[in-house]
Amino acid sequence: MHTSRWAPTVVPGWADQTVYIVENDFGPAGRAFVETDGEHADLEATIVALLEGQFSNPIRIIAFNTAERWAEDVSEDIAHEMRRRCDLQLRDVPSPVQDFVERHEGQRQLALRLV
C-alpha cells in the first residue's frame, strides 16, 4: 500500500510574504494583536496605518513569515522609520504613536544641518 506524506496546508496563499501585526493596549480591556486584513499587513501598510492613527496605543509590532518559519519583534525598526518619515516631512510624530516611538527608538543620534 502506497502512503503519501502530503498533508493539506492551513496557511493562506499570501503566507509566502512577511506579515506585520500590531499589539495594541486597550487600557482596562487589556492588550491584543489587532486584527488586520492579510492583504494589507505588509510593512508599508503597517507604517501608514500607524502614522494615520489607526492604532490608539501600539505596544509592539511583530513581523513573521510562515513560509520561511521565522518571527521577530520589529518595533525598534518601525519606530526609527516612523521618526525618519516625520522628520523628512518636517512634522511631529502623531500623538497616538508618540509613546511607541520614544519607547522603541532608543538612543537617537540627531543630525544637525549647518546653515
Backbone bond lengths (Angstrom), bond angles and torsions (degrees), N, CA, C in turn:
res aa  C-N    CA-C-N  psi(-1)  N-CA   C-N-CA  omega(-1)  CA-C   N-CA-C  phi
1 M - - - 1.434 - - 1.523 108.85 -
2 H 1.327 115.61 131.80 1.463 122.01 -179.86 1.525 109.33 -89.26
3 T 1.321 116.75 129.34 1.459 120.60 176.02 1.524 109.35 -114.60
4 S 1.260 115.51 142.29 1.455 121.23 -179.58 1.520 109.83 -98.76
5 R 1.314 116.51 143.26 1.465 120.65 176.15 1.526 110.87 -94.99
6 W 1.309 116.77 1.26 1.454 120.92 179.19 1.524 109.66 -72.74
7 A 1.326 115.34 139.45 1.457 120.73 175.23 1.522 107.61 -134.98
8 P 1.310 117.17 143.37 1.465 118.82 179.59 1.525 110.09 -64.79
9 T 1.310 115.80 148.70 1.457 120.54 179.81 1.514 110.64 -100.17
10 V 1.318 115.83 146.78 1.454 120.90 174.81 1.523 110.20 -102.80
11 V 1.324 116.09 3.12 1.453 121.79 -179.58 1.523 108.52 -82.42
12 P 1.339 117.90 127.48 1.464 119.94 -179.18 1.518 112.70 -66.24
13 G 1.333 116.27 163.71 1.455 122.14 -176.85 1.510 114.71 -61.17
14 W 1.346 118.13 -28.88 1.458 120.88 -178.92 1.525 111.44 -82.16
15 A 1.328 118.12 3.80 1.464 121.42 -172.64 1.522 113.78 -72.11
16 D 1.326 118.04 -4.56 1.456 118.52 178.40 1.524 111.26 -84.43
17 Q 1.319 117.06 9.37 1.455 121.26 176.53 1.530 109.10 -115.16
18 T 1.311 116.18 164.51 1.446 120.73 177.15 1.524 109.39 -80.20
19 V 1.315 115.78 132.66 1.455 123.53 -177.01 1.531 108.03 -114.31
20 Y 1.325 116.61 141.97 1.457 122.73 -179.32 1.523 109.03 -118.45
21 I 1.342 116.61 129.46 1.460 120.78 176.87 1.530 108.83 -126.01
22 V 1.318 115.09 145.98 1.461 122.10 -175.28 1.525 109.13 -109.17
23 E 1.343 115.29 128.96 1.458 120.42 171.19 1.526 106.65 -91.04
24 N 1.308 116.38 126.20 1.461 121.64 -176.63 1.526 109.00 -117.52
25 D 1.328 116.27 145.51 1.456 121.66 175.77 1.526 107.82 -96.60
26 F 1.320 116.42 117.75 1.451 122.18 -178.83 1.528 111.68 -99.97
27 G 1.323 116.74 26.12 1.461 121.59 177.96 1.509 112.06 67.19
28 P 1.334 118.24 -129.00 1.463 121.78 -177.76 1.536 113.16 -60.26
29 A 1.324 117.04 -24.53 1.469 120.52 179.44 1.526 111.83 -75.66
30 G 1.334 117.77 -14.50 1.458 121.91 177.69 1.517 113.19 99.19
31 R 1.313 114.26 -171.35 1.463 122.07 -179.26 1.524 109.89 -103.44
32 A 1.341 114.53 150.23 1.464 119.36 177.68 1.517 109.23 -158.65
33 F 1.319 115.05 152.50 1.460 119.91 171.64 1.519 106.10 -79.47
34 V 1.319 115.48 124.96 1.453 121.31 -174.62 1.526 110.14 -73.72
35 E 1.328 115.35 133.11 1.458 120.55 178.59 1.525 109.43 -63.43
36 T 1.323 115.43 131.64 1.458 121.39 -177.96 1.517 109.30 -134.34
37 D 1.309 116.76 137.99 1.459 121.63 175.13 1.525 108.41 -62.80
38 G 1.299 118.05 127.73 1.461 122.29 -178.65 1.509 114.10 -56.84
39 E 1.313 116.48 -28.01 1.459 121.05 179.00 1.529 111.97 -72.67
40 H 1.350 116.61 -17.72 1.463 121.16 -176.34 1.526 111.05 -124.73
41 A 1.313 116.74 36.81 1.466 121.06 -178.04 1.525 111.22 -114.70
42 D 1.325 116.53 26.32 1.460 119.37 178.21 1.530 109.47 -86.64
43 L 1.310 116.82 176.48 1.462 121.85 -176.37 1.521 112.18 -59.28
44 E 1.316 117.55 -50.83 1.468 120.94 -176.21 1.526 111.26 -62.23
45 A 1.313 117.05 -46.33 1.466 120.40 -179.55 1.525 111.21 -62.51
46 T 1.316 117.38 -36.51 1.458 121.62 179.58 1.527 111.11 -67.17
47 I 1.333 117.09 -45.19 1.463 120.85 179.04 1.522 110.60 -63.83
48 V 1.321 117.22 -44.45 1.469 120.94 179.15 1.531 110.03 -61.48
49 A 1.322 117.76 -44.36 1.467 121.12 179.82 1.526 110.99 -61.24
50 L 1.315 116.88 -40.83 1.463 120.55 177.86 1.519 110.92 -63.76
51 L 1.324 117.10 -47.17 1.463 121.12 -178.25 1.527 112.39 -68.80
52 E 1.322 117.18 -25.56 1.468 120.89 178.04 1.528 112.52 -84.13
53 G 1.337 116.79 -2.41 1.458 120.59 177.51 1.512 114.73 81.18
54 Q 1.325 117.76 25.36 1.455 120.16 -179.94 1.532 112.88 -76.00
55 F 1.326 117.01 -7.57 1.462 122.32 176.39 1.520 107.56 -121.89
56 S 1.329 117.18 132.68 1.461 121.05 -174.11 1.524 113.15 -80.29
57 N 1.324 117.84 -34.31 1.459 120.94 -178.17 1.532 109.55 -157.14
58 P 1.343 117.22 73.47 1.468 119.47 -178.18 1.525 111.47 -64.70
59 I 1.316 115.67 139.38 1.459 122.17 -179.64 1.523 111.03 -104.31
60 R 1.335 115.99 -48.07 1.464 120.59 178.16 1.518 109.53 -157.23
61 I 1.336 114.04 163.83 1.463 120.44 179.05 1.517 107.88 -127.34
62 I 1.299 114.82 130.24 1.461 121.53 -179.85 1.525 108.26 -111.65
63 A 1.329 115.70 131.67 1.466 121.71 173.16 1.525 106.77 -106.46
64 F 1.320 115.79 141.22 1.462 118.76 175.73 1.511 110.84 -149.00
65 N 1.309 114.23 156.31 1.455 121.70 177.30 1.520 106.63 -139.86
66 T 1.324 116.45 106.57 1.461 119.72 -175.93 1.521 112.58 -69.84
67 A 1.314 116.74 -31.00 1.464 119.28 179.19 1.526 110.82 -66.66
68 E 1.328 116.39 -36.13 1.466 121.13 179.43 1.521 112.43 -93.64
69 R 1.318 117.30 -4.91 1.465 124.70 175.58 1.526 114.01 61.39
70 W 1.325 116.20 52.44 1.455 119.08 175.91 1.520 110.06 -144.68
71 A 1.325 114.63 158.16 1.465 123.02 174.28 1.525 107.05 -147.16
72 E 1.346 116.32 147.88 1.455 119.99 -176.45 1.526 110.36 -153.82
73 D 1.325 115.94 143.51 1.468 121.17 173.05 1.527 106.63 -78.01
74 V 1.332 117.37 115.89 1.466 122.17 -177.10 1.530 111.67 -111.05
75 S 1.315 116.38 21.41 1.464 121.73 -176.16 1.524 111.84 -56.55
76 E 1.322 117.80 -44.88 1.463 120.50 -178.27 1.523 111.23 -62.53
77 D 1.309 117.17 -45.07 1.470 120.89 179.83 1.533 111.18 -62.49
78 I 1.324 116.60 -42.28 1.460 120.99 179.78 1.525 110.17 -65.81
79 A 1.325 117.08 -42.13 1.472 120.97 179.25 1.524 110.64 -60.02
80 H 1.328 116.69 -45.01 1.471 120.43 178.93 1.530 110.98 -62.41
81 E 1.327 116.35 -41.30 1.468 119.72 -178.84 1.525 111.27 -67.75
82 M 1.321 117.39 -39.51 1.464 119.19 178.03 1.529 110.52 -64.80
83 R 1.323 117.28 -42.12 1.467 120.47 177.86 1.529 110.31 -62.40
84 R 1.332 116.24 -42.98 1.469 120.91 -179.72 1.523 110.75 -59.70
85 R 1.324 116.41 -46.68 1.469 119.93 -179.33 1.526 111.78 -64.22
86 C 1.304 116.72 -40.67 1.472 119.62 178.93 1.523 110.20 -66.86
87 D 1.315 117.79 -40.00 1.464 120.98 177.68 1.523 110.85 -62.02
88 L 1.330 117.32 -42.77 1.462 120.82 179.46 1.529 111.90 -64.54
89 Q 1.321 116.07 -31.94 1.464 121.09 179.31 1.528 112.17 -89.41
90 L 1.334 116.34 3.07 1.470 122.66 -179.36 1.529 111.78 53.17
91 R 1.330 115.08 46.04 1.462 120.09 178.26 1.521 109.83 -134.19
92 D 1.310 115.95 160.78 1.456 121.65 177.35 1.526 109.68 -75.26
93 V 1.314 114.60 154.63 1.463 119.82 172.83 1.527 106.36 -66.18
94 P 1.345 118.27 132.36 1.472 120.42 -179.21 1.528 112.07 -56.14
95 S 1.313 116.21 142.28 1.464 120.93 -175.04 1.535 114.64 -57.23
96 P 1.342 121.58 -35.66 1.466 119.01 179.34 1.535 113.73 -62.50
97 V 1.343 117.75 -23.33 1.466 120.06 -178.69 1.526 112.73 -113.56
98 Q 1.336 117.34 3.48 1.459 121.05 -177.97 1.531 111.78 -57.97
99 D 1.331 117.72 -49.56 1.469 120.73 179.77 1.523 111.27 -61.55
100 F 1.336 116.23 -41.51 1.467 120.26 178.96 1.524 110.57 -58.82
101 V 1.319 116.89 -48.81 1.470 121.41 -178.11 1.524 110.08 -62.09
102 E 1.317 117.49 -48.03 1.466 120.40 -179.07 1.523 111.83 -63.08
103 R 1.309 117.44 -38.27 1.465 122.14 -179.12 1.528 112.10 -68.09
104 H 1.335 117.12 -35.07 1.465 119.71 -171.92 1.520 115.46 -103.89
105 E 1.300 118.91 -14.45 1.459 117.75 -176.10 1.521 113.14 -80.77
106 G 1.329 118.42 -13.14 1.459 120.62 175.41 1.516 111.83 63.07
107 Q 1.305 115.19 -144.68 1.460 121.09 179.45 1.516 108.83 -74.09
108 R 1.290 115.95 112.51 1.461 121.30 -178.80 1.511 108.88 -100.78
109 Q 1.297 116.20 126.79 1.464 120.98 178.23 1.519 108.38 -92.39
110 L 1.319 115.53 121.60 1.446 119.79 -179.50 1.517 110.32 -86.88
111 A 1.303 116.15 136.59 1.450 121.51 175.37 1.524 108.00 -104.15
112 L 1.314 116.34 120.19 1.453 120.13 179.75 1.508 110.18 -100.94
113 R 1.302 115.17 135.33 1.453 120.52 179.25 1.526 108.10 -95.66
114 L 1.312 116.88 126.44 1.456 121.40 177.86 1.513 109.49 -81.53
115 V 1.296 115.92 133.38 1.466 120.84 -177.95 1.508 109.78 -103.20
